[in-house]
Amino acid sequence: MQPALEPIRQPGVKVWDRFVRLFHWTLAGSIAVAWLSAEEWDALHEWTGYLIGGLLLLRLVWGLIGSRYARFSQFLRPPAAILAYGRAILTGRERRYLGHNPAGAAMILALIAVIAGTALTGWMGTLDRFWGVEWVEEVHESLATLILILVPLHLAGIVLASLRHHENLVRAMISGRKRAPSGTDVA
């Protein structure tokens, strides 16, 4: 009789559920595909836009019914809290959050809004009513460009938080696990 295999224990605590991680990486890849296909491959660009729209709808639902750290109610903060966290970053005294910190939560909202607006105006451009309408195309392109501004800011925030809190946040978004909270960390 063979001994039962022991499960592999990963250190830390589970924060990001499988859906959040799959959503995150699929959205990131889809945005890259949409950007790269914008001028040359209309069908791929359009279908990727539909995928992005569907992903956003699923994430909005999951933000209401999903696991603890996926829920918007867990990480959304009022503007005053976001500004206070920004001031704490400038002084190097920001607290570590097990889930999203207030600045990260604000970035999530900004990204969701801008990506949703991009997907919406892209879809509008396929309708007879808006086909070739200049303002729809201009808004779509402006929002797509704004994504290219927000993504590096998002990445810079990840690098800053990873360095300040001695935690690899990219690995956490792959494994779903983060270091257990201690001291003044916000769980």
C-alpha angles and dihedrals in degrees: 000000000000122000116251114260113252115232114248108253116214118204121246131026131300110255110151114052122217094261093053092049094046091046093049097051094039091051092048092050093044092052089052091050092047092050094046093046097045099103104025112031110042097174093050090046092050096047091046088053090054090050090051091049091050092048091052092050091051091048091051090054091045089050087063102039106018133103122305100272093039093060118100090218089064098056111019111108133185118259092257091059091048091051092047090051090050090053090049090053090054091054094042093242103109116138122240115248122205089212125026117328117226093263091049090049091052089050091051090054092047093048094046092049095046095042091047090050090050092050092046095050090044090054091045089056089061093057122093091235094058102026107133094358104150100215091053091052092045094049090047092052093043092051091047089053090049089056087058089056096045096047095061089046088051090050091047090053090051092051092047094048091044091053097041095048097034092237131124102231093182089058089047090056089052100043098029090228133113134181112280114262119262139170111350096355116131111235 
